[in-house]
Amino acid sequence: MQKTEALYQKDASLQTHETTISSITPVSDLPQDLQTLFKTLESGQPYVVTTPQTIFHAQGGGQPTDTGSIILSHSGEEAVFKVHQVRKADPAILHMGTFTPADSTLKIGQEVKQVVDWGSRVLNSRLHTAGHVLGLAIRSLSRTGVLPADLKEVKASHYPGAAFVEFQGLIAGDKKSAMQEKVDELVRQDLDVTIHFWSEEEAKERCAVVLEGVKGGEEGVRVVEVGGLGSYPCGGTHVQRLRELGRVVVRNVKRQKGISKVSYEVVEA
Ligand SMILES: [Zn+2]
């Protein structure tokens, strides 16, 4: 399949974008391995639409899919293609959804406008960035002796209502307030969040955590850096400054089999 350029990785502020249709395929006509990327819809005939570029975040790296619509550029008509699930199928990014009305369609080569559901994107970017901030806060407390020195970040997920970071090593439940204070301090500093493209070597050397198999694209490894505090290899979307997070609330610490799971959420400041 034709390559899709992930514009959201360069500029996460794009809410709409004009592009063209590369392909339209009923999900049932896709190869089996691609069909299994998608959850079955409760209703409607599902199609996959591809475009040379996209501003829709594809599910992955602990961040949920963007949703939204793809509409004809030069028409006053309502949304034509409702985007329900976006998935990576290297080198393409697949937009799965349904046409409204059901008998409408788009044509290959047609100029269209992508529109991302901005409310859920903003929440996902806040939760995602908050996960990095919490990870860096824990790392900082581990360095200064408040938390054990041997903590190692192993996993993170940023889904609304189920966001957490996981560390190998033991974080005692009574350290919740220390983590909360550190996170509050970082947010108060309103640090900036920047994106870099580094060589694999540089990413491995400089990143706080290198989760399984860092792979660079043509431009290198995409890395997100929080105000000089630390960096993570990351393909997701983030806020630009930590004030945008509102308040990051450390919810709970659970320990099991040597892993400590710290759950959190973001609320309005
Ligand atoms: Zn990230």
py3Dmol code that shows the C-alpha trace and the ligand (Angstrom):
import py3Dmol

protein = """\
ATOM      1  CA  MET A   1       0.000   0.000   0.000  1.00  0.00           C
ATOM      2  CA  GLN A   2       1.020   3.563  -0.690  1.00  0.00           C
ATOM      3  CA  LYS A   3       2.908   5.411   2.044  1.00  0.00           C
ATOM      4  CA  THR A   4       1.001   7.825   4.271  1.00  0.00           C
ATOM      5  CA  GLU A   5       2.903  10.739   5.742  1.00  0.00           C
ATOM      6  CA  ALA A   6       2.002  11.140   9.439  1.00  0.00           C
ATOM      7  CA  LEU A   7       1.617  14.921   9.588  1.00  0.00           C
ATOM      8  CA  TYR A   8       0.569  14.815  13.239  1.00  0.00           C
ATOM      9  CA  GLN A   9       4.103  13.749  14.092  1.00  0.00           C
ATOM     10  CA  LYS A  10       5.467  17.022  12.720  1.00  0.00           C
ATOM     11  CA  ASP A  11       2.677  19.348  13.733  1.00  0.00           C
ATOM     12  CA  ALA A  12       0.197  18.107  16.320  1.00  0.00           C
ATOM     13  CA  SER A  13      -1.763  21.384  16.133  1.00  0.00           C
ATOM     14  CA  LEU A  14      -3.391  20.608  12.758  1.00  0.00           C
ATOM     15  CA  GLN A  15      -7.150  20.275  13.281  1.00  0.00           C
ATOM     16  CA  THR A  16      -8.009  20.127   9.566  1.00  0.00           C
ATOM     17  CA  HIS A  17      -6.013  19.297   6.475  1.00  0.00           C
ATOM     18  CA  GLU A  18      -6.655  19.201   2.723  1.00  0.00           C
ATOM     19  CA  THR A  19      -5.442  16.125   0.907  1.00  0.00           C
ATOM     20  CA  THR A  20      -6.648  13.653  -1.731  1.00  0.00           C
ATOM     21  CA  ILE A  21      -8.074  10.141  -1.720  1.00  0.00           C
ATOM     22  CA  SER A  22      -5.519   7.398  -2.539  1.00  0.00           C
ATOM     23  CA  SER A  23      -7.738   4.367  -2.035  1.00  0.00           C
ATOM     24  CA  ILE A  24     -11.139   3.220  -0.786  1.00  0.00           C
ATOM     25  CA  THR A  25     -11.595  -0.446   0.098  1.00  0.00           C
ATOM     26  CA  PRO A  26     -14.401  -2.322   1.857  1.00  0.00           C
ATOM     27  CA  VAL A  27     -12.842  -3.816   5.004  1.00  0.00           C
ATOM     28  CA  SER A  28     -14.117  -7.244   3.875  1.00  0.00           C
ATOM     29  CA  ASP A  29     -11.912  -6.962   0.752  1.00  0.00           C
ATOM     30  CA  LEU A  30      -8.706  -6.315   2.734  1.00  0.00           C
ATOM     31  CA  PRO A  31      -6.181  -9.113   3.336  1.00  0.00           C
ATOM     32  CA  GLN A  32      -7.051 -10.997   6.519  1.00  0.00           C
ATOM     33  CA  ASP A  33      -4.090  -9.618   8.500  1.00  0.00           C
ATOM     34  CA  LEU A  34      -5.259  -6.055   7.845  1.00  0.00           C
ATOM     35  CA  GLN A  35      -8.893  -6.852   8.659  1.00  0.00           C
ATOM     36  CA  THR A  36      -7.837  -8.052  12.097  1.00  0.00           C
ATOM     37  CA  LEU A  37      -6.397  -4.615  12.920  1.00  0.00           C
ATOM     38  CA  PHE A  38      -9.947  -3.295  13.325  1.00  0.00           C
ATOM     39  CA  LYS A  39     -12.690  -3.820  15.830  1.00  0.00           C
ATOM     40  CA  THR A  40     -16.013  -4.792  14.284  1.00  0.00           C
ATOM     41  CA  LEU A  41     -18.475  -1.915  14.045  1.00  0.00           C
ATOM     42  CA  GLU A  42     -21.922  -2.298  15.550  1.00  0.00           C
ATOM     43  CA  SER A  43     -23.579  -0.955  12.431  1.00  0.00           C
ATOM     44  CA  GLY A  44     -22.816   0.230   8.914  1.00  0.00           C
ATOM     45  CA  GLN A  45     -20.667  -1.033   6.074  1.00  0.00           C
ATOM     46  CA  PRO A  46     -17.018  -0.380   7.038  1.00  0.00           C
ATOM     47  CA  TYR A  47     -14.475   0.911   4.520  1.00  0.00           C
ATOM     48  CA  VAL A  48     -10.799   1.781   4.722  1.00  0.00           C
ATOM     49  CA  VAL A  49      -9.737   5.083   3.158  1.00  0.00           C
ATOM     50  CA  THR A  50      -6.104   6.063   2.611  1.00  0.00           C
ATOM     51  CA  THR A  51      -4.602   9.445   1.760  1.00  0.00           C
ATOM     52  CA  PRO A  52      -1.005  10.536   0.971  1.00  0.00           C
ATOM     53  CA  GLN A  53      -0.906  12.463   4.259  1.00  0.00           C
ATOM     54  CA  THR A  54      -2.911  12.333   7.452  1.00  0.00           C
ATOM     55  CA  ILE A  55      -3.478  14.393  10.566  1.00  0.00           C
ATOM     56  CA  PHE A  56      -5.297  11.470  12.266  1.00  0.00           C
ATOM     57  CA  HIS A  57      -3.260   9.835  15.017  1.00  0.00           C
ATOM     58  CA  ALA A  58      -3.093   6.073  14.451  1.00  0.00           C
ATOM     59  CA  GLN A  59      -3.645   3.977  17.584  1.00  0.00           C
ATOM     60  CA  GLY A  60      -0.359   2.944  19.144  1.00  0.00           C
ATOM     61  CA  GLY A  61       2.274   3.756  21.740  1.00  0.00           C
ATOM     62  CA  GLY A  62      -0.396   3.717  24.442  1.00  0.00           C
ATOM     63  CA  GLN A  63      -2.457   6.435  22.764  1.00  0.00           C
ATOM     64  CA  PRO A  64      -5.939   5.735  21.361  1.00  0.00           C
ATOM     65  CA  THR A  65      -7.010   6.383  17.794  1.00  0.00           C
ATOM     66  CA  ASP A  66      -8.198   9.778  16.629  1.00  0.00           C
ATOM     67  CA  THR A  67     -11.718   9.999  15.269  1.00  0.00           C
ATOM     68  CA  GLY A  68     -13.293  12.575  12.989  1.00  0.00           C
ATOM     69  CA  SER A  69     -14.391  12.874   9.393  1.00  0.00           C
ATOM     70  CA  ILE A  70     -13.149  13.126   5.850  1.00  0.00           C
ATOM     71  CA  ILE A  71     -15.330  15.408   3.735  1.00  0.00           C
ATOM     72  CA  LEU A  72     -15.305  16.746   0.187  1.00  0.00           C
ATOM     73  CA  SER A  73     -13.284  19.967   0.042  1.00  0.00           C
ATOM     74  CA  HIS A  74     -15.499  21.885  -2.331  1.00  0.00           C
ATOM     75  CA  SER A  75     -18.987  21.177  -1.188  1.00  0.00           C
ATOM     76  CA  GLY A  76     -21.328  22.380   1.516  1.00  0.00           C
ATOM     77  CA  GLU A  77     -22.428  18.842   2.186  1.00  0.00           C
ATOM     78  CA  GLU A  78     -22.255  17.155   5.534  1.00  0.00           C
ATOM     79  CA  ALA A  79     -19.504  14.727   6.565  1.00  0.00           C
ATOM     80  CA  VAL A  80     -19.172  11.982   4.010  1.00  0.00           C
ATOM     81  CA  PHE A  81     -16.750   9.571   5.679  1.00  0.00           C
ATOM     82  CA  LYS A  82     -16.881   9.156   9.462  1.00  0.00           C
ATOM     83  CA  VAL A  83     -13.504   7.991  10.764  1.00  0.00           C
ATOM     84  CA  HIS A  84     -13.936   5.482  13.613  1.00  0.00           C
ATOM     85  CA  GLN A  85     -10.534   3.759  13.926  1.00  0.00           C
ATOM     86  CA  VAL A  86      -7.094   4.653  12.558  1.00  0.00           C
ATOM     87  CA  ARG A  87      -4.367   2.019  12.386  1.00  0.00           C
ATOM     88  CA  LYS A  88      -0.802   1.763  11.145  1.00  0.00           C
ATOM     89  CA  ALA A  89      -0.042  -0.771   8.431  1.00  0.00           C
ATOM     90  CA  ASP A  90       3.457   0.307   7.446  1.00  0.00           C
ATOM     91  CA  PRO A  91       4.022   2.244   5.301  1.00  0.00           C
ATOM     92  CA  ALA A  92       0.340   3.186   5.156  1.00  0.00           C
ATOM     93  CA  ILE A  93      -2.049   4.615   7.741  1.00  0.00           C
ATOM     94  CA  LEU A  94      -5.580   3.234   7.415  1.00  0.00           C
ATOM     95  CA  HIS A  95      -8.728   5.239   8.225  1.00  0.00           C
ATOM     96  CA  MET A  96     -11.597   2.872   8.928  1.00  0.00           C
ATOM     97  CA  GLY A  97     -15.141   4.191   8.988  1.00  0.00           C
ATOM     98  CA  THR A  98     -18.522   4.486   7.346  1.00  0.00           C
ATOM     99  CA  PHE A  99     -20.136   6.715   4.735  1.00  0.00           C
ATOM    100  CA  THR A 100     -22.999   9.000   5.699  1.00  0.00           C
ATOM    101  CA  PRO A 101     -25.449   8.754   4.047  1.00  0.00           C
ATOM    102  CA  ALA A 102     -24.695   5.070   3.571  1.00  0.00           C
ATOM    103  CA  ASP A 103     -25.037   5.211  -0.218  1.00  0.00           C
ATOM    104  CA  SER A 104     -22.564   8.103  -0.644  1.00  0.00           C
ATOM    105  CA  THR A 105     -18.903   7.589  -1.477  1.00  0.00           C
ATOM    106  CA  LEU A 106     -15.651   9.336  -2.342  1.00  0.00           C
ATOM    107  CA  LYS A 107     -13.543   8.791  -5.435  1.00  0.00           C
ATOM    108  CA  ILE A 108      -9.826   8.180  -5.857  1.00  0.00           C
ATOM    109  CA  GLY A 109      -8.049  11.469  -6.566  1.00  0.00           C
ATOM    110  CA  GLN A 110     -10.826  13.604  -5.098  1.00  0.00           C
ATOM    111  CA  GLU A 111      -9.783  16.572  -2.968  1.00  0.00           C
ATOM    112  CA  VAL A 112     -10.943  16.118   0.602  1.00  0.00           C
ATOM    113  CA  LYS A 113     -10.649  17.757   3.973  1.00  0.00           C
ATOM    114  CA  GLN A 114      -9.692  15.796   7.077  1.00  0.00           C
ATOM    115  CA  VAL A 115     -11.283  17.026  10.303  1.00  0.00           C
ATOM    116  CA  VAL A 116     -10.129  15.572  13.627  1.00  0.00           C
ATOM    117  CA  ASP A 117     -12.508  15.410  16.635  1.00  0.00           C
ATOM    118  CA  TRP A 118     -10.550  17.993  18.550  1.00  0.00           C
ATOM    119  CA  GLY A 119     -12.009  17.473  22.035  1.00  0.00           C
ATOM    120  CA  SER A 120     -10.856  13.893  22.269  1.00  0.00           C
ATOM    121  CA  ARG A 121      -7.507  14.668  20.607  1.00  0.00           C
ATOM    122  CA  VAL A 122      -6.763  17.374  23.174  1.00  0.00           C
ATOM    123  CA  LEU A 123      -7.628  15.011  26.037  1.00  0.00           C
ATOM    124  CA  ASN A 124      -5.438  12.278  24.517  1.00  0.00           C
ATOM    125  CA  SER A 125      -2.509  14.685  24.088  1.00  0.00           C
ATOM    126  CA  ARG A 126      -2.863  15.867  27.689  1.00  0.00           C
ATOM    127  CA  LEU A 127      -3.027  12.321  29.050  1.00  0.00           C
ATOM    128  CA  HIS A 128      -0.108  11.231  26.906  1.00  0.00           C
ATOM    129  CA  THR A 129       2.115  14.135  27.960  1.00  0.00           C
ATOM    130  CA  ALA A 130       1.060  13.684  31.600  1.00  0.00           C
ATOM    131  CA  GLY A 131       2.320  10.082  31.401  1.00  0.00           C
ATOM    132  CA  HIS A 132       5.758  11.336  30.386  1.00  0.00           C
ATOM    133  CA  VAL A 133       5.716  13.976  33.132  1.00  0.00           C
ATOM    134  CA  LEU A 134       4.777  11.398  35.763  1.00  0.00           C
ATOM    135  CA  GLY A 135       7.510   9.069  34.486  1.00  0.00           C
ATOM    136  CA  LEU A 136      10.085  11.854  34.667  1.00  0.00           C
ATOM    137  CA  ALA A 137       8.868  12.927  38.117  1.00  0.00           C
ATOM    138  CA  ILE A 138       9.311   9.362  39.397  1.00  0.00           C
ATOM    139  CA  ARG A 139      12.743   9.193  37.807  1.00  0.00           C
ATOM    140  CA  SER A 140      13.734  12.435  39.491  1.00  0.00           C
ATOM    141  CA  LEU A 141      12.513  11.163  42.907  1.00  0.00           C
ATOM    142  CA  SER A 142      14.433   7.961  42.326  1.00  0.00           C
ATOM    143  CA  ARG A 143      17.627   9.953  41.731  1.00  0.00           C
ATOM    144  CA  THR A 144      17.212  12.057  44.849  1.00  0.00           C
ATOM    145  CA  GLY A 145      16.591   9.057  47.112  1.00  0.00           C
ATOM    146  CA  VAL A 146      12.874   9.619  47.792  1.00  0.00           C
ATOM    147  CA  LEU A 147      12.094   6.508  45.733  1.00  0.00           C
ATOM    148  CA  PRO A 148      14.327   3.436  45.254  1.00  0.00           C
ATOM    149  CA  ALA A 149      17.323   4.022  42.975  1.00  0.00           C
ATOM    150  CA  ASP A 150      16.723   0.882  40.917  1.00  0.00           C
ATOM    151  CA  LEU A 151      13.312   1.830  39.477  1.00  0.00           C
ATOM    152  CA  LYS A 152      13.015   1.259  35.774  1.00  0.00           C
ATOM    153  CA  GLU A 153      10.120   2.444  33.624  1.00  0.00           C
ATOM    154  CA  VAL A 154       8.774  -0.469  31.600  1.00  0.00           C
ATOM    155  CA  LYS A 155       5.359   0.449  30.245  1.00  0.00           C
ATOM    156  CA  ALA A 156       2.849   3.256  29.896  1.00  0.00           C
ATOM    157  CA  SER A 157      -0.690   3.622  28.649  1.00  0.00           C
ATOM    158  CA  HIS A 158      -2.604   6.845  28.211  1.00  0.00           C
ATOM    159  CA  TYR A 159      -6.236   5.825  27.678  1.00  0.00           C
ATOM    160  CA  PRO A 160      -8.916   8.012  29.288  1.00  0.00           C
ATOM    161  CA  GLY A 161     -10.035   6.390  32.532  1.00  0.00           C
ATOM    162  CA  ALA A 162      -7.195   3.851  32.422  1.00  0.00           C
ATOM    163  CA  ALA A 163      -3.942   5.812  32.221  1.00  0.00           C
ATOM    164  CA  PHE A 164      -0.871   4.505  34.043  1.00  0.00           C
ATOM    165  CA  VAL A 165       2.905   4.196  34.034  1.00  0.00           C
ATOM    166  CA  GLU A 166       4.598   1.007  35.190  1.00  0.00           C
ATOM    167  CA  PHE A 167       7.963   0.682  36.871  1.00  0.00           C
ATOM    168  CA  GLN A 168      10.003  -2.383  37.626  1.00  0.00           C
ATOM    169  CA  GLY A 169      10.840  -2.046  41.323  1.00  0.00           C
ATOM    170  CA  LEU A 170       8.848  -1.117  44.372  1.00  0.00           C
ATOM    171  CA  ILE A 171       7.048   2.177  44.867  1.00  0.00           C
ATOM    172  CA  ALA A 172       5.417   2.257  48.296  1.00  0.00           C
ATOM    173  CA  GLY A 173       1.828   3.502  48.539  1.00  0.00           C
ATOM    174  CA  ASP A 174       2.857   6.239  50.968  1.00  0.00           C
ATOM    175  CA  LYS A 175       4.973   7.879  48.220  1.00  0.00           C
ATOM    176  CA  LYS A 176       1.850   9.016  46.383  1.00  0.00           C
ATOM    177  CA  SER A 177       1.983  12.512  47.867  1.00  0.00           C
ATOM    178  CA  ALA A 178       5.691  12.884  47.000  1.00  0.00           C
ATOM    179  CA  MET A 179       4.915  11.965  43.387  1.00  0.00           C
ATOM    180  CA  GLN A 180       1.941  14.341  43.344  1.00  0.00           C
ATOM    181  CA  GLU A 181       4.081  17.206  44.650  1.00  0.00           C
ATOM    182  CA  LYS A 182       6.806  16.589  42.090  1.00  0.00           C
ATOM    183  CA  VAL A 183       4.341  16.430  39.202  1.00  0.00           C
ATOM    184  CA  ASP A 184       2.631  19.630  40.414  1.00  0.00           C
ATOM    185  CA  GLU A 185       6.018  21.338  40.576  1.00  0.00           C
ATOM    186  CA  LEU A 186       6.860  20.386  36.983  1.00  0.00           C
ATOM    187  CA  VAL A 187       3.464  21.525  35.675  1.00  0.00           C
ATOM    188  CA  ARG A 188       3.812  24.801  37.567  1.00  0.00           C
ATOM    189  CA  GLN A 189       7.138  25.391  35.823  1.00  0.00           C
ATOM    190  CA  ASP A 190       5.181  25.290  32.541  1.00  0.00           C
ATOM    191  CA  LEU A 191       8.042  23.468  30.812  1.00  0.00           C
ATOM    192  CA  ASP A 192       7.897  23.271  27.047  1.00  0.00           C
ATOM    193  CA  VAL A 193       7.464  20.009  25.176  1.00  0.00           C
ATOM    194  CA  THR A 194       9.508  19.674  22.009  1.00  0.00           C
ATOM    195  CA  ILE A 195       9.906  17.098  19.257  1.00  0.00           C
ATOM    196  CA  HIS A 196      13.290  16.027  17.854  1.00  0.00           C
ATOM    197  CA  PHE A 197      14.450  13.534  15.277  1.00  0.00           C
ATOM    198  CA  TRP A 198      17.611  11.822  16.515  1.00  0.00           C
ATOM    199  CA  SER A 199      19.803   8.999  15.259  1.00  0.00           C
ATOM    200  CA  GLU A 200      19.139   5.618  16.917  1.00  0.00           C
ATOM    201  CA  GLU A 201      22.440   5.939  18.723  1.00  0.00           C
ATOM    202  CA  GLU A 202      21.635   9.357  20.110  1.00  0.00           C
ATOM    203  CA  ALA A 203      18.116   8.285  21.109  1.00  0.00           C
ATOM    204  CA  LYS A 204      19.420   5.266  23.024  1.00  0.00           C
ATOM    205  CA  GLU A 205      21.997   7.370  24.766  1.00  0.00           C
ATOM    206  CA  ARG A 206      19.842  10.343  25.694  1.00  0.00           C
ATOM    207  CA  CYS A 207      16.361   8.957  26.332  1.00  0.00           C
ATOM    208  CA  ALA A 208      14.991   8.266  29.814  1.00  0.00           C
ATOM    209  CA  VAL A 209      13.449   5.022  28.660  1.00  0.00           C
ATOM    210  CA  VAL A 210      13.971   3.066  25.528  1.00  0.00           C
ATOM    211  CA  LEU A 211      10.987   0.770  25.255  1.00  0.00           C
ATOM    212  CA  GLU A 212      11.323  -2.233  22.992  1.00  0.00           C
ATOM    213  CA  GLY A 213      12.963  -1.818  19.623  1.00  0.00           C
ATOM    214  CA  VAL A 214      13.545   1.822  18.858  1.00  0.00           C
ATOM    215  CA  LYS A 215      13.289   2.163  15.114  1.00  0.00           C
ATOM    216  CA  GLY A 216      14.164   5.265  13.215  1.00  0.00           C
ATOM    217  CA  GLY A 217      12.247   6.329  10.140  1.00  0.00           C
ATOM    218  CA  GLU A 218      13.891   8.124   7.226  1.00  0.00           C
ATOM    219  CA  GLU A 219      14.395  11.160   9.421  1.00  0.00           C
ATOM    220  CA  GLY A 220      15.589   9.270  12.480  1.00  0.00           C
ATOM    221  CA  VAL A 221      13.931   8.380  15.763  1.00  0.00           C
ATOM    222  CA  ARG A 222      11.141  10.699  16.805  1.00  0.00           C
ATOM    223  CA  VAL A 223      11.764  11.840  20.355  1.00  0.00           C
ATOM    224  CA  VAL A 224       9.719  13.995  22.700  1.00  0.00           C
ATOM    225  CA  GLU A 225      11.603  16.110  25.227  1.00  0.00           C
ATOM    226  CA  VAL A 226      10.072  17.707  28.301  1.00  0.00           C
ATOM    227  CA  GLY A 227      11.848  20.948  29.138  1.00  0.00           C
ATOM    228  CA  GLY A 228      15.367  19.549  29.334  1.00  0.00           C
ATOM    229  CA  LEU A 229      14.254  17.092  32.048  1.00  0.00           C
ATOM    230  CA  GLY A 230      14.313  14.047  29.869  1.00  0.00           C
ATOM    231  CA  SER A 231      13.197  12.480  26.593  1.00  0.00           C
ATOM    232  CA  TYR A 232      11.256   9.492  25.327  1.00  0.00           C
ATOM    233  CA  PRO A 233      11.140   7.935  21.878  1.00  0.00           C
ATOM    234  CA  CYS A 234       7.508   8.521  20.990  1.00  0.00           C
ATOM    235  CA  GLY A 235       5.150   8.631  18.009  1.00  0.00           C
ATOM    236  CA  GLY A 236       2.195  10.249  19.753  1.00  0.00           C
ATOM    237  CA  THR A 237       0.731  13.712  20.145  1.00  0.00           C
ATOM    238  CA  HIS A 238       1.509  16.028  23.050  1.00  0.00           C
ATOM    239  CA  VAL A 239       0.688  19.442  24.439  1.00  0.00           C
ATOM    240  CA  GLN A 240       3.205  22.212  23.750  1.00  0.00           C
ATOM    241  CA  ARG A 241       3.529  23.482  27.310  1.00  0.00           C
ATOM    242  CA  LEU A 242       2.831  21.746  30.606  1.00  0.00           C
ATOM    243  CA  ARG A 243       0.271  24.335  31.750  1.00  0.00           C
ATOM    244  CA  GLU A 244      -2.033  22.898  29.092  1.00  0.00           C
ATOM    245  CA  LEU A 245      -2.225  19.713  31.142  1.00  0.00           C
ATOM    246  CA  GLY A 246      -4.427  21.293  33.786  1.00  0.00           C
ATOM    247  CA  ARG A 247      -3.854  19.215  36.898  1.00  0.00           C
ATOM    248  CA  VAL A 248      -2.294  15.777  36.753  1.00  0.00           C
ATOM    249  CA  VAL A 249      -3.739  13.672  39.569  1.00  0.00           C
ATOM    250  CA  VAL A 250      -1.798  10.654  40.817  1.00  0.00           C
ATOM    251  CA  ARG A 251      -4.588   8.158  41.591  1.00  0.00           C
ATOM    252  CA  ASN A 252      -3.178   4.953  42.860  1.00  0.00           C
ATOM    253  CA  VAL A 253      -0.115   2.756  43.271  1.00  0.00           C
ATOM    254  CA  LYS A 254      -0.482  -1.000  42.840  1.00  0.00           C
ATOM    255  CA  ARG A 255       2.314  -3.508  43.253  1.00  0.00           C
ATOM    256  CA  GLN A 256       2.376  -6.964  41.737  1.00  0.00           C
ATOM    257  CA  LYS A 257       5.215  -9.344  40.865  1.00  0.00           C
ATOM    258  CA  GLY A 258       7.893  -6.702  41.292  1.00  0.00           C
ATOM    259  CA  ILE A 259       6.063  -4.170  39.114  1.00  0.00           C
ATOM    260  CA  SER A 260       4.604  -0.950  40.469  1.00  0.00           C
ATOM    261  CA  LYS A 261       1.731   0.522  38.512  1.00  0.00           C
ATOM    262  CA  VAL A 262       0.975   4.193  39.094  1.00  0.00           C
ATOM    263  CA  SER A 263      -2.371   5.308  37.696  1.00  0.00           C
ATOM    264  CA  TYR A 264      -3.243   8.929  36.993  1.00  0.00           C
ATOM    265  CA  GLU A 265      -5.698  11.229  35.282  1.00  0.00           C
ATOM    266  CA  VAL A 266      -5.863  14.827  34.122  1.00  0.00           C
ATOM    267  CA  VAL A 267      -8.484  17.289  35.358  1.00  0.00           C
ATOM    268  CA  GLU A 268      -9.048  20.993  34.780  1.00  0.00           C
ATOM    269  CA  ALA A 269      -6.660  23.090  36.881  1.00  0.00           C
TER     270      ALA A 269
END
"""
ligand_1 = """\
1
ZN
Zn 4.790 10.709 23.899
"""
view = py3Dmol.view(width=600, height=400)
view.addModel(protein, "pdb")
view.setStyle({"model": 0}, {"cartoon": {"style": "trace"}})
view.addModel(ligand_1, "xyz")
view.setStyle({"model": 1}, {"stick": {}})
view.zoomTo()
view.show()
